[in-house]
């Protein structure tokens, strides 16, 4: 009996040390400075509220914290898309003026490995800017720092919420510098290619409802003729 108790205590301590090492691992920190901040290309910024309820439409499999809306929107419960979500939101320029519409498709990535700080998602933005044209951004995102610094503290909190300041780049590829890939579709963006990164800034999160105060930003490096606003 004494041997069994010692074994259980050892296992518990080992598990605690493993989880603590995973949570506080300094080698899995994500960048807060854009890798295209020093590019020679012209940069265009589009911002949006990252609170799903502030968007025009959101849907998933219906089993997550954030519920699909508006009413009667189809849920993504089929096996092939059950790990996906679709979000439609208004996009604003650097002056806070609405300039377009963004549709984001996201799905969990098989590259997720929490032991090395990788909570990966594959996502695609379809961006429509009236009077200018359309383009697509495909990227791999890592949400580990968001989970570690926002979601987990909220769950540990006695009030089931988190308040603070969080700002990190979620884009992790497929570009070699950790940038997403931008491909022009129509209008002035036809046949153009560029790079993009997505950034999240959070100030409040609720375990019951998800993001309460959170904004997002798309920063894109484009050829000069396509970047003016």
PyMOL commands that set and color helices and strands:
alter all, ss='L'
color gray80, all
select helices_A, chain A and resi 2-24+26-28+52-54+114-116+144-156+224-227
alter helices_A, ss='H'
color red, helices_A
select strands_A, chain A and resi 42-49+57-59+84-92+98-108+120-129+133-142+161-169+171-173+180-187+193-206+210-222
alter strands_A, ss='S'
color yellow, strands_A
deselect
rebuild
show_as cartoon
